[in-house]
Amino acid sequence: MEYRKLGKSGLKVSELSFGSWVTFNTQVDTKLAEDMFKVCFDSGINFFDNAEGYDRGKSEEVMGQALKSINEPRDSYCVSSKVFFSSSPNPKPTQLGLSKKHVTEACHQAMKRLQVDYLDLYFCHRADPDTPIGETVWAMHNLITQGKVLYWGTSEWTAEEITEAYEFAEKNHLTPPTMEQPQYNLLDRKRFEVEYDPIFRRYQMGTTIWSPLASGALTGKYLDGIPEGSRATLKGYEWLKKHMIDSERGQARMDKVRNLKPIADELGVSLSKMSIAWCLLNPNVSTVILGASKVDQLKENLEALEVVPLLTEDVQRKLAGI
Ligand SMILES: NC(=O)c1ccc[n+]([C@@H]2O[C@H](COP(=O)([O-])OP(=O)(O)OC[C@H]3O[C@@H](n4cnc5c(N)ncnc54)[C@H](OP(=O)(O)O)[C@@H]3O)[C@@H](O)[C@H]2O)c1
């Protein structure tokens, strides 16, 4: 495992990390999470991603219990949370968004659920059009000066919104965002590669990229139907199944996956490993957040590190052509 600087900060994050969206509490209980964390720590992973909105806070509870039981030194790994979507099933107006009140309360609640004294990374899970950006920047800056958060960032903000946050922070001598958490994979490239390009250059922003397998589409396992127990079969994720498979958009993406498969076959590696390895080629990626519902998936995905050297310029050209 290699370690990359999170943007221009001094924090070194493992190039592969591990997240809990969909999986923790729904498919992964505390015992399985412990087994997965053992694999993560053995492989050198040092960053674990979470959010208040993942299963309404339950994902953070599972992560907190499993990390406590693993008992690795707190200074040897990083955990994150994200604020915006609320952990309440029926949020009141003060229980969601990026107001100073909710950003502060959600941080306290996440620390409690994760059983930690501080959050290493704390993200604004989406931009909040109802809150002035300056209010959110101030809230994050205050949490940092209180030692409750070490690095704050954004997730799926536009380049314009990120620029506004940087400019407000700079003008008011406050802490600017260090990182963004965008989707990036072989099927979803444009925002990362085009829209963010100027802000990578201007701010040396770090990134913790999500869904490297496009929720499993890039494993190729949905090419011949929907496997039992897979993400596309889960209750409450019907929207994702539609998005991923049962729509014109989904079918167009499946066609691309079908065309990517022979390139992986030619390299003699799984499509999953090739897809994850491809994300690591981009120097603006600080860490690729893996997702897995089974230990074997996690182990396979970690082997992507061995595939990176196989992705020659010729292979990259072929992949770009699809
Ligand atoms: N900031 C945001 O808005 C945002 C959004 C999404 C995710 N994230 C973060 O990014 C992390 C990763 O996202 P993701 O879970 O969507 O990642 P992903 O890698 O695109 O999808 C992971 C899922 O694909 C399936 N899978 C993974 N490896 C496999 C393998 N080798 N063979 C077969 N199936 C495999 C598993 O689902 P099944 O076994 O259930 O099919 C697994 O849970 C999340 O946990 C979260 O921390 C952030």
The ligand as a MOL file (V3000), in Angstrom:
LIG
                    3D

  0  0  0     0  0            999 V3000
M  V30 BEGIN CTAB
M  V30 COUNTS 48 52 0 0 0
M  V30 BEGIN ATOM
M  V30 1 N -19.9320 11.1960 -0.7600 0
M  V30 2 C -20.8910 10.5300 -1.3560 0
M  V30 3 O -21.8940 11.0820 -1.8080 0
M  V30 4 C -20.7550 9.0360 -1.4760 0
M  V30 5 C -21.6670 8.2970 -2.2460 0
M  V30 6 C -21.4840 6.9330 -2.3630 0
M  V30 7 C -20.4240 6.3090 -1.6920 0
M  V30 8 N -19.5730 7.0350 -0.9230 0 CHG=1
M  V30 9 C -18.4390 6.4100 -0.1880 0
M  V30 10 O -17.6900 5.5710 -1.0790 0
M  V30 11 C -17.6750 4.2400 -0.5570 0
M  V30 12 C -17.6070 3.2580 -1.6910 0
M  V30 13 O -18.7660 3.4010 -2.5150 0
M  V30 14 P -19.5150 2.1210 -3.0560 0
M  V30 15 O -19.8290 1.1940 -1.9340 0
M  V30 16 O -20.6020 2.5780 -3.9220 0 CHG=-1
M  V30 17 O -18.3140 1.4720 -3.9140 0
M  V30 18 P -18.3500 0.5160 -5.1890 0
M  V30 19 O -17.0180 -0.1310 -5.2080 0
M  V30 20 O -18.7610 1.2650 -6.3840 0
M  V30 21 O -19.4900 -0.5600 -4.8690 0
M  V30 22 C -19.3190 -1.4470 -3.8020 0
M  V30 23 C -20.3120 -2.5870 -3.9250 0
M  V30 24 O -20.0880 -3.3380 -5.1180 0
M  V30 25 C -20.1640 -4.7380 -4.8460 0
M  V30 26 N -18.7870 -5.2730 -4.9780 0
M  V30 27 C -17.6300 -4.6840 -4.5600 0
M  V30 28 N -16.5740 -5.4400 -4.8750 0
M  V30 29 C -17.0530 -6.5270 -5.5090 0
M  V30 30 C -16.4340 -7.6440 -6.0760 0
M  V30 31 N -15.1080 -7.7870 -6.0550 0
M  V30 32 N -17.2100 -8.5840 -6.6750 0
M  V30 33 C -18.5530 -8.4340 -6.7090 0
M  V30 34 N -19.2090 -7.3930 -6.1690 0
M  V30 35 C -18.4670 -6.4300 -5.5880 0
M  V30 36 C -20.6610 -4.8530 -3.4120 0
M  V30 37 O -22.0960 -4.7970 -3.4070 0
M  V30 38 P -23.0550 -6.0830 -3.3270 0
M  V30 39 O -22.2490 -7.2490 -2.8370 0
M  V30 40 O -24.1350 -5.6970 -2.4070 0
M  V30 41 O -23.5590 -6.2620 -4.7170 0
M  V30 42 C -20.1340 -3.5870 -2.7900 0
M  V30 43 O -20.7940 -3.1920 -1.6240 0
M  V30 44 C -18.9420 4.1660 0.3030 0
M  V30 45 O -18.8750 3.1460 1.2510 0
M  V30 46 C -18.9500 5.5310 0.9430 0
M  V30 47 O -18.0330 5.5590 2.0240 0
M  V30 48 C -19.7210 8.3910 -0.8120 0
M  V30 END ATOM
M  V30 BEGIN BOND
M  V30 1 1 1 2
M  V30 2 2 2 3
M  V30 3 1 2 4
M  V30 4 1 4 5
M  V30 5 2 4 48
M  V30 6 2 5 6
M  V30 7 1 6 7
M  V30 8 2 7 8
M  V30 9 1 8 9
M  V30 10 1 8 48
M  V30 11 1 9 10
M  V30 12 1 9 46
M  V30 13 1 10 11
M  V30 14 1 11 12
M  V30 15 1 11 44
M  V30 16 1 12 13
M  V30 17 1 13 14
M  V30 18 2 14 15
M  V30 19 1 14 16
M  V30 20 1 14 17
M  V30 21 1 17 18
M  V30 22 2 18 19
M  V30 23 1 18 20
M  V30 24 1 18 21
M  V30 25 1 21 22
M  V30 26 1 22 23
M  V30 27 1 23 24
M  V30 28 1 23 42
M  V30 29 1 24 25
M  V30 30 1 25 26
M  V30 31 1 25 36
M  V30 32 1 26 27
M  V30 33 1 26 35
M  V30 34 2 27 28
M  V30 35 1 28 29
M  V30 36 1 29 30
M  V30 37 2 29 35
M  V30 38 1 30 31
M  V30 39 2 30 32
M  V30 40 1 32 33
M  V30 41 2 33 34
M  V30 42 1 34 35
M  V30 43 1 36 37
M  V30 44 1 36 42
M  V30 45 1 37 38
M  V30 46 2 38 39
M  V30 47 1 38 40
M  V30 48 1 38 41
M  V30 49 1 42 43
M  V30 50 1 44 45
M  V30 51 1 44 46
M  V30 52 1 46 47
M  V30 END BOND
M  V30 END CTAB
M  END
